[in-house]
Amino acid sequence: MEVIHVKAEEPKLLRVSKAAHELGLHPVTVRKWIKAGKIQAIRVGNEARIPRSEIERLTGKTDGRLIVLYGRVSRQRQQADLDRQLARLLAWAETQRVGKPTLVLSDIGSGLTPTRRQFQRLLTLVRADQVGEIVVTAPDRLTRFGLEYLEALFNRCGVTLTVLEAGDDQAAEHEVTDDLLAVLASFSGRLYGMRSHQQQELLKCAHAVIYPPNQPNNV
């Protein structure tokens, strides 16, 4: 489902008094629930702020924000795995998020690359308060490194990140070698020049180590 209008921005982190009002509780009770772990809160300076997603969880209400199903693979030859990811995500949404507005996004590109088109679109929607939940089959579908920074952003925006699988599938393991070569190519290019003889020799040696002759070549 495509987004048509950007709704007026609402506070994503509520003060205890405001959260208590929406929950129909006394602020003292809310503070006790935070201390007991019944309500998840985020520290902002010396104050506790409560994500709007927590209010929705406790009241059983939804604000109509999108559930984004996101899939990614590194290369075109992994299209079958991307199709598997999206089928898994859609099947989950059909049973676990019945009737909720859903948007499917996918990229073909390295998990080390932050400029992936649909990934950037996802972040734009998060910043516009259009997203309530992001669902992936494994954490590294979003990013190879720095997931904790994304989680901090999502928490700040009241977005839930749901991971369906452990993330140890064989296709994901193969991508690690692709990412390793990509990192090596980037740094060696800066050191020697992107088309230098030294860089090409270094990449050739690295390729031979990562993909020995007696193993299938996955590049």
DACORSUL-V77248 format. One line per field, one symbol per residue. ss: DSSP state (a for helix, b for strand, c for the rest). Layout:
# DACORSUL-V77248
ss->???
This chain:
# DACORSUL-V77248
ss->ccccccccccccbbbaaaaaaaacccaaaaaaaaaaccccbbbbccbbbbbaaaaaaaaccccccbbbbbbbbccaaaaaaaaaaaaaaaaaaaaacccccbbbbbbbccccccccaaaaaaaaaaacccbbbbbbccaaacccccaaaaaaaaaacccbbbbccccccaaaaaaaaaaaaaaaaaaaaaaaccccaaaaaaaaaaaaaaccccccccc
